[in-house]
Amino acid sequence: MINSKTTETSNDYVIRVLDSPADVDASDWDALLFQQRQATPFMRHAYLNALHASGCATPQTGWTPKFFLLEHQARLHAAAVLYLKTHSHGEYVFDWAWANAYAQHGLAYYPKALCAVPFTPVPGSRLLARNQAGREQLAAGMLDWCQRQQLSGLHSLFAADEDLAAFEAAGLLPRHTVQFHWHNATPAYTDFEAFLNQLTPDKRKKIRQERRKVADAGVRFRVLEGSQISPADWDFFYQCYERTYLEHDNAPYLNREFFSRMASAMPEDWLLFVAERDGRAIAASLIALNASCVAAARQAGVQTVQRVAYGRYWGALERVDCLHFEACYYQPLQWCIANGYQRFEGGAQGEHKLARAAAGHHPQRALAGAAAIHGSGRAFFKRRARRYPGLCGRAGAAQPAQIRHYTCTVRCVCTPSPCTPRVMVWPARKNTGGFLPMPTPGGVPVVITSPLCRLMKRLR
């Protein structure tokens, strides 16, 4: 068993595994992050530390962090954060059917290892490294660590292409999902109307009608960036954010302390839209920016880094028709165009965004859910992967959207053996490309007849 601050050696590299972001040098971590091709603010030390220090992502909430530091000649060469998970909440990639199949066949799916940012389905660098060799060395070291911990699997979500290559070199198989990203034109749109003019007449008419409904309802917006967001604004935003979760009978993943830490540690990476009517604030939409990543790149002499905005959180205290799209999509797009941003990532899922995206590439075929297991099961899942085209297969080639797919990886690293199930058994319903959870009162076990169950029988 490897505990915190235990070192491992591999050739002339040393891997240290630490239990807390407080044990990691923030400047060294961020310096490595800002060298990555797809750096995002969500991998900044301040962001990860805020998740931990606020109590949002801790062992008590089912997120036990392990920081892997690959050092070469006393210099940080590569780094990554891995979480030991006792559930699958907060990932935005569904593997409940895996947990169901394991439990129904007497196997323990949890804890599992996850290389991702908690509650953040944003593609970006996960293996921070100075070169690809160091990235592959880190991936291999993480997999070896997971094997010796006898974990059910190692997963990486929303990783960059170079991370995927490193994980695949270590023997992991990919599974894909789709996201919908808006891209500015080249040359850039002059204003929102120029963007609308690139759409079909029907799409253009629909967006104008939706925006008119919000304006006719008397709703106006205040736009606050960085330090302009006051504590009172943060309080109101959190009231809206919390209400969105409570309306669905869920507790929010993030608490008020987390956002207080964001306001003090990395204010430049946040943009807030506040909707007001009759002088009262009624809704809010919080957008993340990669401003700190762009500033660091330019300080290093790199001028080609794209400016990106990320749709993150929203909530409303009053119901107004079409307000959600105005606050979370049209207002951010209008701001991105006015401020020279090249890309807006609206978040995970959402086929409805097809009708509201800019002209761009045709949909790319992507797998909604596949996985990797040793032996015959590995080949089985490869065959299953080719049979499910996933969401892109339904999108239609003529939709005016630029669609990017991002790869997740998973590998079962321990030898399956009978054991006491440690997960609640949920029923599942079939969906395109995989299975999604469908809770029932009391978590009553329901037998799933699916390829996953047949596969688990084969493993037994």
GIVENSUL-V317164 format. One record per residue. N is the residue number from 0. SS is DSSP state (~ for helix, > for strand, _ for the rest). Layout:
n: (N & N)
ss: (SS & SS)
//
This chain:
n: (0 & 1 & 2 & 3 & 4 & 5 & 6 & 7 & 8 & 9 & 10 & 11 & 12 & 13 & 14 & 15 & 16 & 17 & 18 & 19 & 20 & 21 & 22 & 23 & 24 & 25 & 26 & 27 & 28 & 29 & 30 & 31 & 32 & 33 & 34 & 35 & 36 & 37 & 38 & 39 & 40 & 41 & 42 & 43 & 44 & 45 & 46 & 47 & 48 & 49 & 50 & 51 & 52 & 53 & 54 & 55 & 56 & 57 & 58 & 59 & 60 & 61 & 62 & 63 & 64 & 65 & 66 & 67 & 68 & 69 & 70 & 71 & 72 & 73 & 74 & 75 & 76 & 77 & 78 & 79 & 80 & 81 & 82 & 83 & 84 & 85 & 86 & 87 & 88 & 89 & 90 & 91 & 92 & 93 & 94 & 95 & 96 & 97 & 98 & 99 & 100 & 101 & 102 & 103 & 104 & 105 & 106 & 107 & 108 & 109 & 110 & 111 & 112 & 113 & 114 & 115 & 116 & 117 & 118 & 119 & 120 & 121 & 122 & 123 & 124 & 125 & 126 & 127 & 128 & 129 & 130 & 131 & 132 & 133 & 134 & 135 & 136 & 137 & 138 & 139 & 140 & 141 & 142 & 143 & 144 & 145 & 146 & 147 & 148 & 149 & 150 & 151 & 152 & 153 & 154 & 155 & 156 & 157 & 158 & 159 & 160 & 161 & 162 & 163 & 164 & 165 & 166 & 167 & 168 & 169 & 170 & 171 & 172 & 173 & 174 & 175 & 176 & 177 & 178 & 179 & 180 & 181 & 182 & 183 & 184 & 185 & 186 & 187 & 188 & 189 & 190 & 191 & 192 & 193 & 194 & 195 & 196 & 197 & 198 & 199 & 200 & 201 & 202 & 203 & 204 & 205 & 206 & 207 & 208 & 209 & 210 & 211 & 212 & 213 & 214 & 215 & 216 & 217 & 218 & 219 & 220 & 221 & 222 & 223 & 224 & 225 & 226 & 227 & 228 & 229 & 230 & 231 & 232 & 233 & 234 & 235 & 236 & 237 & 238 & 239 & 240 & 241 & 242 & 243 & 244 & 245 & 246 & 247 & 248 & 249 & 250 & 251 & 252 & 253 & 254 & 255 & 256 & 257 & 258 & 259 & 260 & 261 & 262 & 263 & 264 & 265 & 266 & 267 & 268 & 269 & 270 & 271 & 272 & 273 & 274 & 275 & 276 & 277 & 278 & 279 & 280 & 281 & 282 & 283 & 284 & 285 & 286 & 287 & 288 & 289 & 290 & 291 & 292 & 293 & 294 & 295 & 296 & 297 & 298 & 299 & 300 & 301 & 302 & 303 & 304 & 305 & 306 & 307 & 308 & 309 & 310 & 311 & 312 & 313 & 314 & 315 & 316 & 317 & 318 & 319 & 320 & 321 & 322 & 323 & 324 & 325 & 326 & 327 & 328 & 329 & 330 & 331 & 332 & 333 & 334 & 335 & 336 & 337 & 338 & 339 & 340 & 341 & 342 & 343 & 344 & 345 & 346 & 347 & 348 & 349 & 350 & 351 & 352 & 353 & 354 & 355 & 356 & 357 & 358 & 359 & 360 & 361 & 362 & 363 & 364 & 365 & 366 & 367 & 368 & 369 & 370 & 371 & 372 & 373 & 374 & 375 & 376 & 377 & 378 & 379 & 380 & 381 & 382 & 383 & 384 & 385 & 386 & 387 & 388 & 389 & 390 & 391 & 392 & 393 & 394 & 395 & 396 & 397 & 398 & 399 & 400 & 401 & 402 & 403 & 404 & 405 & 406 & 407 & 408 & 409 & 410 & 411 & 412 & 413 & 414 & 415 & 416 & 417 & 418 & 419 & 420 & 421 & 422 & 423 & 424 & 425 & 426 & 427 & 428 & 429 & 430 & 431 & 432 & 433 & 434 & 435 & 436 & 437 & 438 & 439 & 440 & 441 & 442 & 443 & 444 & 445 & 446 & 447 & 448 & 449 & 450 & 451 & 452 & 453 & 454 & 455 & 456 & 457 & 458 & 459)
ss: (_ & _ & _ & _ & _ & > & > & > & > & > & _ & _ & > & > & > & > & > & > & _ & _ & ~ & ~ & ~ & _ & _ & ~ & ~ & ~ & ~ & ~ & ~ & ~ & ~ & _ & _ & _ & _ & _ & _ & _ & ~ & ~ & ~ & _ & ~ & ~ & ~ & ~ & ~ & ~ & ~ & ~ & ~ & _ & _ & _ & _ & _ & ~ & ~ & ~ & _ & > & > & > & > & > & > & > & > & > & > & _ & _ & > & > & > & > & > & > & > & > & > & > & > & _ & _ & _ & _ & _ & _ & _ & _ & _ & _ & ~ & ~ & ~ & ~ & ~ & ~ & ~ & ~ & ~ & _ & _ & _ & _ & _ & _ & _ & > & > & > & > & _ & _ & _ & _ & _ & _ & _ & _ & > & _ & _ & _ & > & > & _ & _ & ~ & ~ & ~ & ~ & ~ & ~ & ~ & ~ & ~ & ~ & ~ & ~ & ~ & ~ & ~ & ~ & ~ & _ & _ & _ & _ & _ & > & > & > & > & > & > & _ & ~ & ~ & ~ & ~ & ~ & ~ & ~ & ~ & ~ & _ & _ & _ & > & > & > & > & > & > & > & > & > & > & > & _ & _ & _ & _ & _ & _ & _ & _ & ~ & ~ & ~ & ~ & ~ & _ & _ & _ & _ & ~ & ~ & ~ & ~ & ~ & ~ & ~ & ~ & ~ & ~ & ~ & ~ & ~ & ~ & ~ & ~ & _ & _ & > & > & > & > & > & > & > & ~ & ~ & ~ & _ & _ & ~ & ~ & ~ & ~ & ~ & ~ & ~ & ~ & ~ & ~ & ~ & ~ & ~ & ~ & ~ & ~ & _ & _ & _ & _ & _ & _ & _ & _ & _ & ~ & ~ & ~ & ~ & ~ & ~ & ~ & ~ & ~ & ~ & _ & ~ & ~ & ~ & > & > & > & > & > & > & > & > & _ & _ & > & > & > & > & > & > & > & > & > & > & _ & ~ & ~ & ~ & ~ & ~ & ~ & ~ & ~ & ~ & _ & _ & _ & _ & _ & _ & _ & _ & > & > & > & > & > & > & > & > & > & _ & _ & _ & _ & _ & _ & ~ & ~ & ~ & ~ & ~ & ~ & ~ & ~ & ~ & ~ & ~ & ~ & ~ & ~ & ~ & ~ & _ & _ & _ & _ & > & > & > & > & > & > & _ & _ & ~ & ~ & ~ & ~ & ~ & ~ & _ & _ & _ & _ & _ & _ & _ & _ & _ & _ & _ & _ & _ & _ & _ & _ & _ & _ & ~ & ~ & ~ & ~ & ~ & ~ & ~ & ~ & ~ & ~ & ~ & ~ & ~ & _ & _ & _ & _ & ~ & ~ & ~ & ~ & _ & _ & _ & _ & _ & _ & > & > & > & > & > & > & > & > & > & > & _ & _ & _ & _ & _ & _ & _ & _ & _ & _ & _ & _ & _ & _ & _ & _ & > & > & > & > & _ & _ & > & > & > & > & _ & _ & _ & ~ & ~ & ~ & _ & _ & _ & _ & _ & _ & _ & ~ & ~ & ~ & ~ & ~ & ~ & ~ & ~ & ~ & _)
//
